[in-house]
Amino acid sequence: MQVDSSLATRLYEQAQGATQPNPAGGVGGFADRFYETMQAGEEAAKAGLTGIADAQSVVEALAATELAVETAVTVRDRVVEAYQEILRMPV
């Protein structure tokens, strides 16, 4: 597996894409981008452990992964809040 210096840039762009709204992609598109970001972060971590990637690219990949996870948690929290609000509505 070859990891170059542009890995961090690519991972950051993927994480940015995972945080942007995309009405055409819906939840499935968000889930796909989230999964791709998580996979890329995992590959970067493996490359860092084997000595293929430098520390900076690994840290940047993990930061992109952290951003994607925080976004997913925020979306989950909003969905739960909306569901609870619906349950509180009088019938």
C-alpha positions in Angstrom: 0.0 0.0 0.0 1.5 3.3 -1.1 0.6 6.4 1.0 1.7 9.7 -0.4 1.7 13.2 1.1 -1.6 14.1 -0.6 -3.4 11.5 1.5 -4.2 14.0 4.2 -5.6 16.4 1.7 -7.7 13.7 0.1 -9.0 12.5 3.5 -9.8 16.1 4.6 -11.8 16.6 1.3 -13.7 13.4 2.0 -14.5 14.4 5.5 -15.7 17.8 4.3 -17.9 16.0 1.8 -19.3 13.9 4.6 -20.3 17.1 6.5 -22.0 18.9 3.6 -25.7 18.4 2.9 -26.5 16.5 -0.2 -30.3 16.2 -0.8 -29.8 14.0 -3.9 -27.7 11.5 -1.9 -30.0 11.4 1.1 -29.0 9.4 4.2 -27.6 6.6 2.1 -25.1 9.0 0.4 -24.1 10.4 3.8 -23.6 6.8 5.1 -21.5 5.9 2.1 -19.2 9.0 2.4 -18.9 8.4 6.2 -17.9 4.8 5.6 -15.3 5.8 3.0 -13.9 8.4 5.3 -13.6 5.8 8.1 -12.0 3.3 5.8 -9.5 5.8 4.6 -8.6 6.8 8.2 -8.2 3.2 9.1 -5.9 2.6 6.1 -3.8 5.6 7.0 -3.5 4.4 10.6 -2.3 0.9 9.4 0.2 2.6 7.0 1.5 4.7 9.9 1.9 1.6 12.1 3.9 -0.2 9.4 6.1 2.8 8.7 4.8 3.5 5.2 3.1 6.8 6.1 4.6 9.7 8.0 3.2 10.9 11.3 1.7 14.1 9.9 -0.5 12.3 7.3 -1.7 9.8 9.9 -2.6 12.6 12.3 -4.4 14.5 9.6 -6.3 11.4 8.5 -7.4 10.7 12.1 -8.5 14.4 12.4 -10.6 13.9 9.2 -12.1 10.7 10.7 -12.8 12.5 14.0 -14.6 15.2 12.1 -16.8 12.7 10.3 -17.6 10.9 13.5 -18.5 14.2 15.2 -20.8 15.0 12.3 -22.5 11.6 12.5 -23.1 12.0 16.2 -24.6 15.4 15.7 -26.9 14.1 13.0 -27.9 11.2 15.3 -28.6 13.6 18.1 -30.8 15.8 15.9 -32.8 12.8 14.7 -33.3 11.6 18.3 -34.4 15.1 19.3 -36.9 15.3 16.4 -38.3 11.9 17.3 -38.7 12.9 20.9 -40.5 16.1 19.8 -42.9 14.1 17.6 -43.7 11.9 20.6 -44.5 14.9 22.7 -47.0 16.2 20.2 -50.7 15.8 21.2 -52.7 13.5 19.1 
